[in-house]
């Protein structure tokens, strides 16, 4: 459980060894939910138990395409090393809090 500076709460989860690959970002609030792909392309929005709209979201390069483009210096990485360090420390804190 995370508490943000505005008083709202959130959770995060990461899992591996799944037989089916699912990558999504879910935002859930007291009045609605949003689900989107980390690669763009789709977005779903629910409010009060019903679908509100599903707007088109511009697709972005796959992880593999972006990796190639960064190596050939035709693109910048959306995930710099510092972001990886923050993610690792965040996961360490989650595991430590569960111990």
N, C-alpha and C positions, 0 to 999 in steps of 0.2 A: 504494500500500500504506500502510495506517495501522496504527500500533501503539497500542493502548489502554493505560491505566495499569495494568490487571491482567495485561498481557503478551499479550493476544489481538491478532490482526491482522485488518484489514478492508480492503476496497476500496470505491470509489465511482465511479460513472460517470454521466454525463449526456450525452445525444445529442439532436440535432435533425434536422429535415428528413426525418423518417421517413414512409413511405407508410402505415404502420399505427400507430395510437396505442396504446401499451402503457405503463401506469403501474403499477408494482408496487414493493414493498419485499421484497427477498430477504435472509434471514439464513441463512448457511451455516456450519455448524460441523463438527468432525471426526466427530460422531456423528449429525448430522441437519440438516435444512433446514426453513425456514418461508418461505412466500410469502403476502403479503397485499396487498390493494388499498389505495391511499392514501385511498380513499373508504369503506373498510369494506365490509361485505357478505360477503366471502369470506376464508377463510384455509386454507391447505394446509400440512400438516405431514408430513414424511418422516423416517423414521429407519431406518438400515441398509438403504436401498434399497426400502423399502415405505411405503405411506401409513399413517400412524398414525391420524389423524382429521382431519376438515374441519369444525371448529366454525363455527357462524354468528357473524358479527361484526356488531354494530349498524352500519347504514349512516349516513353523515354527509352533510350538505349538499354539493352540488357546489360547485366553485370559483365558478361564476357565481351560484348561490343565496347563498353566503356573502358575496360581494362586494355583492350587492344588500342583504342584511340588515345588513351593516356600514354601508353608506351611509344606510340608514333607521334606524340606531342600535337595531336589534332584536337584534343579535348582535355579538360581539367577533371580531376577526380572529385566526385561529390562526397567522398569519404576520406579526408586527409588523415594522416597518422594520428593527430591529436584526437580526432573523433573516435578512433579505435581505442586509444588509451582511456578516454572517458567511458566508453562502453565496457571495457574490461574492469575498470574500477567500480562501475555501477553494478556489474554482475557480481564482483567480489563482495560488495556491500549487501547485496540481496542474499547471497549464500551465508554470509556472516550473521545476518539478522535471523536466519532460520536455524542457526546452530544452537 
